Amino acid sequence: MTDMRTAAMDHLWLHFAQVPSEGPVLIERGDGCYVWDTEGKKYLDALAGLFVTEIGHGRSDLANAASKQAETMAYFPVWGMAHPPAAALAAKLAQL
C-alpha cells in the first residue's frame, strides 16, 4: 500500500486537508454510510462523497440500475431538453 500512498502524495491535490508526512489516508471501500481505509479503520462518510448523493455505498441494486441506464445514455442534463428517465422520475416524485 506504500506505493499507492506515495502515488497519492505525488499526484493528488487533497485541498481540504493537511496531508501528514506519511501520506494521506487511503479509503478502500464503502458500505452504507461508512467507509474503511486500507488499515481497516471505519469512518462515517459524513460528506456522503461530497457533491454525489447520500444513498450509501455498496448498493448493488443502484449499481445495476445505473449500469443498465448507462448502456443507453450515461448522463444528460435537463437544462433545455428532457429524456424519458427524467420525465418518469419527475412524474413519480409529483405523485408522491
Protein Blocks (a to p, Z undefined) as FASTA:
>chain_A
ZZmmmmmmmmpccfkbccdfkbpaddfbdehjbccdfkopacddfknopoiafebghilk
lmmmmmmmmmmombdcfflbccfklmmmmmmmmmZZ
